[in-house]
């Protein structure tokens, strides 16, 4: 069976990563979490004093961008990829609220996006991958055979994020998370470099009211239809 590239784009906290991971496992593809790459760069900034008084030290980050090495390694116990920053497993750290608060402005920097897009394109040269993010179908893989644009209401996404953080022992208020979701939506859609938008040939999926089972069925049916048509 011919392998393809699957690009999943959409708003924050829509469940893109979870969807992409599960799809990749089911069809035997490699999963690449582009959002985790930008989160890892953001974590690097926080750990190296490149975010001061809420602002990113752009020149400082640009001077150190070549020192940032990100890779994904499979966790043998779960079969899921873990994000490594300069050899250190940072999968848990990159999901906290502090990183979430700064990832959009960091990801909006042209030189950061250029560096990450280059790495992503190298990862995807052999096909058989599932990648999610903000600009995968429009910038990273404009020729992907299957493109999906995922969305859900801000309120639903905020509640999902609250539930996720609470389960990790990081209680936060719904209002705080909703504000963060709406702020990230605005930044992602209005930034000059690779703004979040739906590719013309991307299939739209609003999962606000879908169960996991319903979403999985839609995904597998869509994948099967695309592959069978090639």
Backbone bond lengths (Angstrom), bond angles and torsions (degrees), N, CA, C in turn:
res aa  C-N    CA-C-N  psi(-1)  N-CA   C-N-CA  omega(-1)  CA-C   N-CA-C  phi
1 X - - - 1.466 - - 1.528 109.92 -
2 X 1.319 116.79 132.20 1.463 121.24 -179.35 1.516 110.56 -65.83
3 X 1.349 116.49 133.43 1.455 120.79 177.50 1.521 110.28 -88.19
4 X 1.320 115.75 147.23 1.453 121.31 -177.46 1.529 110.26 -126.54
5 X 1.320 115.35 175.78 1.457 122.20 172.88 1.519 108.05 -105.94
6 X 1.312 116.24 131.87 1.466 121.73 179.65 1.523 108.63 -115.57
7 X 1.331 116.37 121.23 1.464 122.50 -179.31 1.522 109.31 -110.90
8 X 1.329 116.52 122.96 1.464 121.53 178.92 1.525 108.84 -118.32
9 X 1.325 116.24 113.96 1.459 121.88 178.49 1.528 109.80 -113.81
10 X 1.330 115.53 166.79 1.454 118.36 176.75 1.513 112.29 157.01
11 X 1.318 114.09 -178.63 1.456 121.29 -176.98 1.531 111.74 -74.29
12 X 1.323 116.29 164.02 1.464 120.97 179.25 1.525 110.67 -64.35
13 X 1.327 115.68 148.74 1.467 123.03 175.11 1.520 114.10 60.51
14 X 1.333 116.14 30.34 1.469 120.75 174.54 1.529 111.05 -91.24
15 X 1.306 116.07 -8.41 1.455 119.24 -176.51 1.513 113.02 89.99
16 X 1.345 116.51 22.21 1.470 120.44 -178.64 1.523 111.70 -59.04
17 X 1.326 115.99 -45.82 1.463 119.80 -176.03 1.519 111.39 -65.54
18 X 1.336 116.58 -44.95 1.460 120.69 179.10 1.522 110.41 -60.70
19 X 1.334 115.50 -44.92 1.465 120.87 178.87 1.527 110.76 -60.12
20 X 1.321 115.99 -48.54 1.463 120.76 -176.37 1.527 111.44 -65.01
21 X 1.339 116.94 -41.01 1.466 120.89 179.44 1.528 110.79 -61.18
22 X 1.323 115.63 -48.33 1.466 119.76 -177.24 1.522 111.46 -66.61
23 X 1.331 116.46 -39.57 1.460 119.95 178.89 1.524 110.03 -63.22
24 X 1.328 116.28 -44.80 1.467 120.58 -179.45 1.529 110.94 -60.52
25 X 1.334 116.92 -42.06 1.460 120.71 179.39 1.528 111.03 -62.15
26 X 1.318 116.18 -43.30 1.469 120.56 -175.54 1.525 112.44 -67.89
27 X 1.320 116.99 -36.01 1.463 119.64 -175.12 1.532 112.68 -102.16
28 X 1.335 116.45 2.03 1.459 120.47 176.48 1.518 114.12 74.62
29 X 1.325 117.03 29.77 1.460 121.86 178.74 1.531 110.07 -99.77
30 X 1.326 115.91 168.91 1.460 122.40 175.35 1.526 108.91 -91.07
31 X 1.325 116.39 132.72 1.466 121.11 178.74 1.525 110.94 -99.40
32 X 1.316 116.14 131.21 1.463 121.82 177.06 1.522 108.79 -124.33
33 X 1.313 116.69 118.36 1.468 123.21 -177.79 1.525 109.23 -93.44
34 X 1.332 116.24 94.33 1.474 118.94 -177.76 1.518 111.11 -66.24
35 X 1.329 117.09 -34.25 1.457 119.92 178.99 1.515 111.71 -62.05
36 X 1.334 116.29 -36.09 1.463 120.30 178.41 1.520 110.85 -64.48
37 X 1.338 115.97 -30.73 1.464 119.42 179.09 1.523 110.37 -65.68
38 X 1.334 116.96 -43.81 1.463 120.31 178.58 1.525 110.99 -69.74
39 X 1.320 116.38 -34.29 1.464 119.62 176.11 1.529 110.14 -65.39
40 X 1.324 116.42 -37.83 1.460 119.83 179.32 1.529 111.07 -65.66
41 X 1.341 116.49 -39.67 1.470 119.88 176.05 1.523 109.51 -62.37
42 X 1.330 116.78 -41.28 1.467 121.41 178.91 1.519 110.88 -63.07
43 X 1.331 116.64 -42.69 1.463 120.34 178.10 1.524 110.30 -62.72
44 X 1.325 117.02 -39.58 1.463 121.01 176.36 1.532 109.74 -58.56
45 X 1.323 116.32 -43.63 1.472 120.63 179.06 1.523 111.13 -60.20
46 X 1.328 116.42 -45.05 1.465 120.73 -178.27 1.524 110.92 -65.40
47 X 1.322 116.41 -38.01 1.466 119.79 -177.97 1.530 112.71 -77.10
48 X 1.329 116.26 -19.33 1.466 119.79 -176.39 1.525 112.77 -115.30
49 X 1.327 115.53 24.22 1.477 122.17 174.66 1.525 112.75 55.80
50 X 1.330 115.47 39.35 1.462 120.20 178.23 1.531 111.59 -101.15
51 X 1.325 115.40 5.00 1.470 121.31 170.48 1.515 106.45 -125.05
52 X 1.321 116.15 110.67 1.461 122.27 -175.20 1.524 109.22 -123.27
53 X 1.320 115.82 127.74 1.471 121.29 -179.06 1.529 111.75 52.95
54 X 1.323 114.97 37.83 1.459 120.13 176.21 1.511 115.41 81.58
55 X 1.331 117.04 1.69 1.464 120.24 -178.42 1.529 111.17 -117.19
56 X 1.332 114.27 142.12 1.464 119.85 -179.83 1.527 110.16 -80.14
57 X 1.322 116.59 131.10 1.461 122.37 174.64 1.529 106.94 -78.89
58 X 1.323 116.30 88.83 1.461 121.14 -173.20 1.526 112.73 -61.38
59 X 1.310 116.76 -45.30 1.468 119.42 -178.91 1.523 111.19 -65.18
60 X 1.323 115.65 -40.01 1.454 119.40 178.76 1.515 111.90 -64.47
61 X 1.337 115.90 -41.67 1.462 120.42 179.03 1.522 110.53 -67.11
62 X 1.324 116.28 -41.49 1.472 119.80 -179.96 1.532 110.09 -60.50
63 X 1.324 116.58 -38.17 1.469 120.78 -179.05 1.526 111.62 -69.44
64 X 1.350 116.68 -22.69 1.463 119.99 -176.27 1.530 113.82 -109.65
65 X 1.324 117.83 0.51 1.467 120.45 -173.59 1.530 112.41 -58.04
66 X 1.329 117.16 -32.21 1.472 119.98 179.93 1.533 112.49 -74.04
67 X 1.341 116.04 -9.83 1.463 120.22 178.34 1.526 111.76 -90.17
68 X 1.333 116.18 -2.86 1.464 120.82 -176.00 1.528 108.93 -98.64
69 X 1.315 115.88 114.23 1.458 121.26 -178.13 1.530 109.21 -120.41
70 X 1.321 115.30 121.58 1.471 121.19 -176.13 1.522 109.18 -119.81
71 X 1.315 115.44 136.21 1.463 120.15 176.47 1.523 109.38 -145.63
72 X 1.318 114.81 164.00 1.462 120.88 177.98 1.526 108.85 -118.18
73 X 1.333 115.17 131.63 1.459 121.02 177.66 1.517 108.35 -125.39
74 X 1.332 115.80 139.53 1.460 120.21 -179.74 1.527 111.20 -73.80
75 X 1.328 115.66 134.14 1.453 122.01 171.60 1.530 106.21 -83.02
76 X 1.326 117.05 114.14 1.455 120.75 -174.49 1.523 112.73 -62.48
77 X 1.327 117.33 -28.31 1.465 120.18 -177.59 1.522 112.42 -76.30
78 X 1.342 116.90 -29.68 1.470 120.18 -178.05 1.518 113.32 -110.93
79 X 1.331 116.26 -19.04 1.460 119.55 -176.58 1.511 112.43 76.09
80 X 1.332 117.05 10.59 1.457 121.70 -178.02 1.531 110.43 -109.01
81 X 1.342 117.15 150.79 1.464 120.14 -179.09 1.523 112.33 -75.41
82 X 1.315 115.20 146.03 1.456 122.66 175.36 1.531 108.05 -115.88
83 X 1.314 116.45 143.89 1.462 121.39 -178.51 1.520 110.31 -89.20
84 X 1.326 115.50 130.21 1.462 121.32 178.89 1.523 109.45 -118.61
85 X 1.320 115.51 131.94 1.459 122.84 177.29 1.523 107.64 -113.97
86 X 1.324 115.26 114.00 1.467 120.89 -178.38 1.530 111.21 48.82
87 X 1.330 115.31 45.58 1.459 121.79 174.73 1.514 115.67 85.77
88 X 1.338 118.21 -3.57 1.467 121.70 -177.66 1.531 110.52 -108.38
89 X 1.326 116.56 133.84 1.456 121.31 177.22 1.532 109.23 -70.56
90 X 1.336 116.09 115.36 1.466 120.58 -176.99 1.535 111.00 -121.13
91 X 1.327 116.43 19.31 1.462 120.69 -175.76 1.525 112.15 -53.98
92 X 1.302 118.21 -42.01 1.459 121.28 -179.36 1.527 111.86 -75.10
93 X 1.328 116.12 -44.45 1.464 120.31 -176.51 1.524 113.11 -60.96
94 X 1.336 117.03 -37.60 1.463 119.21 -174.30 1.529 112.74 -73.72
95 X 1.329 117.51 -6.62 1.468 120.44 -178.62 1.517 113.23 -97.85
96 X 1.349 118.19 0.23 1.463 118.40 -176.33 1.530 112.23 -78.58
97 X 1.319 116.21 169.49 1.462 121.39 -173.77 1.522 112.90 -67.79
98 X 1.333 117.47 -31.68 1.464 119.47 179.94 1.522 110.23 -63.50
99 X 1.327 117.14 -44.74 1.460 120.58 176.50 1.523 110.06 -64.36
100 X 1.333 116.90 -42.19 1.468 120.80 179.71 1.528 111.74 -59.04
101 X 1.319 116.66 -33.40 1.463 120.75 -177.26 1.522 113.08 -70.83
102 X 1.342 117.34 -24.99 1.465 120.15 -175.12 1.524 114.72 -114.48
103 X 1.341 117.57 -7.83 1.462 118.78 -173.47 1.520 113.13 -64.61
104 X 1.331 118.48 -35.48 1.465 119.12 -178.25 1.524 112.65 -65.09
105 X 1.350 119.89 -48.90 1.468 118.62 177.18 1.521 113.87 -63.83
106 X 1.327 117.67 -33.56 1.465 120.08 176.65 1.523 109.95 -67.01
107 X 1.339 115.89 -45.28 1.467 121.00 -178.35 1.522 112.43 -67.81
108 X 1.327 117.39 -19.72 1.462 121.06 -178.68 1.527 112.56 -80.48
109 X 1.333 116.99 -12.30 1.464 119.84 -178.18 1.532 110.11 -71.25
110 X 1.328 118.23 125.23 1.476 121.53 -175.74 1.517 113.80 -54.36
111 X 1.322 119.07 -42.48 1.465 120.02 -176.64 1.526 111.40 -71.12
112 X 1.332 116.88 -28.75 1.467 120.27 175.82 1.524 109.62 -69.45
113 X 1.320 116.19 -46.51 1.467 120.12 -179.57 1.527 110.87 -63.58
114 X 1.322 116.12 -40.08 1.463 119.37 179.59 1.524 110.72 -60.57
115 X 1.329 116.41 -44.47 1.465 120.90 -179.02 1.522 111.21 -65.39
116 X 1.340 117.05 -43.71 1.461 120.64 -177.97 1.530 111.78 -71.54
117 X 1.321 117.36 -40.04 1.465 120.40 178.72 1.520 110.60 -61.96
118 X 1.326 116.36 -40.35 1.468 120.20 177.69 1.526 110.35 -59.73
119 X 1.343 116.60 -45.07 1.462 120.44 179.78 1.528 110.74 -64.13
120 X 1.322 116.78 -40.75 1.467 121.18 -178.52 1.529 111.25 -65.69
121 X 1.323 116.18 -41.65 1.460 119.49 -179.65 1.519 111.42 -65.98
122 X 1.317 117.40 -35.55 1.460 121.07 175.95 1.529 110.17 -64.12
123 X 1.342 116.27 -40.73 1.457 120.68 179.77 1.527 112.01 -64.05
124 X 1.331 116.29 -30.44 1.452 120.26 -172.47 1.511 116.46 -97.19
125 X 1.309 118.24 6.61 1.466 121.20 -174.96 1.527 113.83 -62.22
126 X 1.328 117.05 -28.74 1.463 120.08 -175.14 1.530 113.48 -92.47
127 X 1.327 117.73 5.43 1.468 121.63 -178.16 1.539 110.48 65.41
128 X 1.337 115.77 -171.10 1.454 119.99 -179.64 1.511 113.09 64.12
129 X 1.352 116.46 38.56 1.460 120.24 -179.46 1.528 110.87 -129.27
130 X 1.317 114.16 155.50 1.466 122.57 171.24 1.519 105.99 -122.37
131 X 1.314 116.98 123.46 1.462 120.50 179.93 1.521 109.50 -130.37
132 X 1.320 116.20 137.68 1.463 119.39 177.85 1.521 110.38 -122.40
133 X 1.325 115.27 155.60 1.455 120.31 179.94 1.508 111.91 171.38
134 X 1.341 115.70 -144.67 1.462 121.53 -178.41 1.529 112.50 -110.33
135 X 1.334 116.26 -26.79 1.467 119.38 -173.93 1.521 112.21 -135.58
136 X 1.324 116.80 28.78 1.464 119.94 -174.88 1.531 110.76 -69.18
137 X 1.323 116.51 -46.41 1.455 120.02 -178.81 1.509 114.77 -78.92
138 X 1.330 117.01 -16.60 1.467 120.38 -178.26 1.519 113.14 -101.40
139 X 1.333 118.04 -32.35 1.467 121.38 -174.07 1.530 112.76 -121.02
140 X 1.335 116.40 -51.75 1.468 119.69 -173.03 1.525 111.07 -71.53
141 X 1.334 116.26 -51.56 1.462 121.11 -179.46 1.535 110.41 -130.50
142 X 1.344 117.13 71.07 1.472 119.73 -179.66 1.524 112.93 -64.05
143 X 1.336 117.58 -18.14 1.462 121.21 -179.97 1.528 112.56 -101.22
144 X 1.318 118.11 15.18 1.464 121.06 179.28 1.522 110.58 -57.68
145 X 1.323 115.40 138.84 1.467 120.08 -177.73 1.525 112.45 -70.99
146 X 1.338 117.37 -28.40 1.468 120.92 177.92 1.519 109.06 -132.07
147 X 1.334 115.08 121.57 1.462 121.40 178.07 1.524 108.77 -122.03
148 X 1.319 115.04 133.65 1.467 120.96 179.02 1.520 108.15 -127.55
149 X 1.335 115.80 135.19 1.462 120.39 175.42 1.522 107.48 -113.88
150 X 1.328 115.80 116.39 1.458 122.20 -173.58 1.525 111.30 -101.93
151 X 1.326 115.62 135.24 1.455 119.77 178.27 1.516 110.43 -143.75
152 X 1.335 115.49 165.65 1.463 123.92 175.48 1.524 105.84 -165.98
153 X 1.312 117.94 161.92 1.460 120.24 -178.19 1.530 110.11 -66.05
154 X 1.346 117.79 150.94 1.465 120.64 179.19 1.528 112.47 -57.21
155 X 1.324 116.89 -37.25 1.460 120.64 -178.56 1.532 111.26 -65.87
156 X 1.323 116.15 -43.41 1.461 120.44 178.32 1.523 110.31 -63.86
157 X 1.324 116.46 -42.73 1.462 120.37 -178.97 1.523 111.68 -66.10
158 X 1.329 116.29 -38.58 1.469 119.95 179.06 1.525 110.54 -65.17
159 X 1.321 117.18 -41.59 1.465 119.68 -179.90 1.526 111.18 -65.81
160 X 1.319 116.74 -38.32 1.468 119.95 177.06 1.527 110.28 -61.54
161 X 1.322 116.14 -41.38 1.467 120.71 -179.27 1.528 110.17 -66.89
162 X 1.321 117.12 -40.94 1.466 121.26 177.67 1.525 109.70 -60.18
163 X 1.311 116.33 -46.49 1.470 120.98 -179.72 1.527 111.14 -61.63
164 X 1.338 115.92 -40.83 1.458 120.82 -179.38 1.525 111.36 -64.17
165 X 1.331 116.63 -47.28 1.463 120.83 -178.16 1.525 111.36 -69.18
166 X 1.323 116.76 -38.85 1.469 120.53 178.83 1.520 110.55 -62.37
167 X 1.323 116.20 -40.24 1.469 120.99 179.31 1.528 110.95 -63.93
168 X 1.314 117.09 -25.48 1.463 121.89 179.46 1.532 111.64 -90.24
169 X 1.338 116.13 3.72 1.453 119.70 -179.76 1.512 113.57 81.92
170 X 1.337 117.04 23.28 1.458 122.22 179.46 1.528 109.46 -120.90
171 X 1.330 117.84 75.67 1.466 121.13 -177.41 1.525 112.19 -63.11
172 X 1.331 116.24 133.10 1.460 122.05 178.23 1.520 107.91 -139.13
173 X 1.319 116.36 162.34 1.462 119.84 179.80 1.520 110.31 -86.51
174 X 1.323 115.79 147.87 1.465 121.16 178.32 1.526 110.07 -59.45
175 X 1.328 116.85 -41.64 1.466 121.12 -177.70 1.530 111.50 -62.34
176 X 1.330 116.10 -40.59 1.469 120.56 179.38 1.524 110.73 -63.73
177 X 1.324 115.64 -44.33 1.459 119.90 -177.77 1.520 111.04 -70.11
178 X 1.333 117.57 -40.49 1.467 120.54 178.34 1.529 110.56 -61.15
179 X 1.320 116.79 -41.34 1.461 121.02 178.02 1.522 110.33 -61.69
180 X 1.343 116.43 -41.45 1.461 121.39 178.96 1.526 111.19 -65.17
181 X 1.333 117.18 -41.89 1.468 122.14 179.07 1.525 110.11 -61.63
182 X 1.326 117.06 -46.75 1.462 121.13 -178.04 1.529 111.29 -67.57
183 X 1.336 116.53 -36.93 1.470 120.59 177.68 1.530 109.93 -64.41
184 X 1.333 116.74 -44.12 1.464 120.38 -179.46 1.531 110.70 -66.02
185 X 1.320 117.18 -38.59 1.471 120.55 176.98 1.523 110.56 -57.63
186 X 1.330 115.25 -45.59 1.470 119.86 -178.08 1.520 110.99 -64.26
187 X 1.335 116.51 -47.13 1.467 120.39 -179.21 1.522 110.44 -62.95
188 X 1.340 116.00 -45.21 1.468 120.31 -176.00 1.531 111.90 -63.34
189 X 1.330 116.79 -35.31 1.464 120.17 -176.23 1.525 114.00 -86.14
190 X 1.327 116.97 -20.20 1.464 119.48 -174.42 1.523 114.23 -110.62
191 X 1.330 118.00 -4.39 1.460 118.80 -179.24 1.533 109.97 -65.53
192 X 1.321 115.82 152.38 1.460 121.03 -177.91 1.521 111.82 -73.03
193 X 1.327 116.54 -37.72 1.461 121.09 -176.14 1.520 110.80 -91.13
194 X 1.335 117.35 114.18 1.462 123.37 175.81 1.530 113.33 48.67
195 X 1.323 118.10 61.46 1.470 119.76 179.25 1.523 111.56 -64.65
196 X 1.323 115.40 154.33 1.458 120.60 177.67 1.524 109.58 -67.94
197 X 1.319 116.26 122.55 1.457 121.27 175.05 1.521 108.74 -157.10
198 X 1.300 114.61 156.83 1.455 120.05 -180.00 1.525 109.93 -82.25
199 X 1.323 116.30 126.29 1.465 119.87 175.56 1.525 108.91 -63.42
200 X 1.322 116.60 148.77 1.456 120.54 -176.66 1.525 112.69 -58.43
201 X 1.324 116.96 -32.57 1.463 120.44 -177.89 1.532 113.02 -101.61
202 X 1.343 116.61 16.66 1.466 119.92 178.84 1.529 110.55 -86.65
203 X 1.316 115.96 140.40 1.460 121.65 176.55 1.527 108.98 -82.85
204 X 1.329 117.12 130.92 1.468 121.58 -178.15 1.523 110.58 -88.37
205 X 1.329 116.24 131.11 1.459 121.47 175.76 1.527 108.91 -131.28
206 X 1.334 116.69 113.42 1.463 122.46 174.22 1.520 107.03 -97.31
207 X 1.326 116.06 111.07 1.465 119.15 -175.34 1.529 113.08 -102.37
208 X 1.341 116.60 21.51 1.468 120.52 -179.57 1.522 112.12 -53.11
209 X 1.328 116.07 -42.07 1.465 120.53 -174.33 1.526 112.99 -116.08
210 X 1.325 117.29 14.62 1.460 120.16 -179.14 1.529 111.26 -90.67
211 X 1.322 116.12 143.49 1.461 119.70 170.45 1.524 107.94 -80.43
212 X 1.325 116.32 164.42 1.459 120.32 177.46 1.521 110.19 -59.17
213 X 1.330 116.39 -41.37 1.468 120.62 -179.31 1.523 111.36 -63.05
214 X 1.326 117.35 -41.81 1.468 121.34 179.13 1.519 111.14 -65.55
215 X 1.326 115.80 -40.43 1.462 119.84 178.74 1.529 110.77 -66.24
216 X 1.322 116.90 -43.21 1.461 121.02 179.78 1.527 111.30 -61.50
217 X 1.326 116.74 -41.41 1.462 120.24 179.55 1.526 110.55 -64.13
218 X 1.319 116.54 -42.83 1.467 120.68 178.89 1.528 109.78 -60.68
219 X 1.330 116.43 -43.23 1.462 121.20 -178.90 1.522 111.68 -63.00
220 X 1.333 116.50 -49.32 1.459 119.75 -177.18 1.525 111.46 -66.07
221 X 1.326 116.70 -39.53 1.468 120.03 177.74 1.522 110.32 -63.13
222 X 1.321 116.10 -41.76 1.465 121.05 -179.51 1.523 110.76 -66.15
223 X 1.324 116.76 -45.56 1.465 121.41 178.51 1.526 110.92 -59.85
224 X 1.319 116.18 -47.91 1.478 120.58 -179.11 1.521 111.23 -60.31
225 X 1.329 116.18 -40.03 1.465 120.48 -179.67 1.528 111.64 -65.15
226 X 1.323 116.19 -41.61 1.469 120.75 -178.82 1.531 109.98 -67.55
227 X 1.323 116.86 -48.18 1.464 120.10 -177.21 1.528 111.29 -64.72
228 X 1.330 117.08 -39.44 1.457 120.25 -179.17 1.521 113.04 -69.07
229 X 1.341 115.82 -20.08 1.461 119.68 -178.13 1.520 112.31 -87.49
230 X 1.335 117.61 -9.90 1.472 120.90 -177.71 1.526 111.51 -80.60
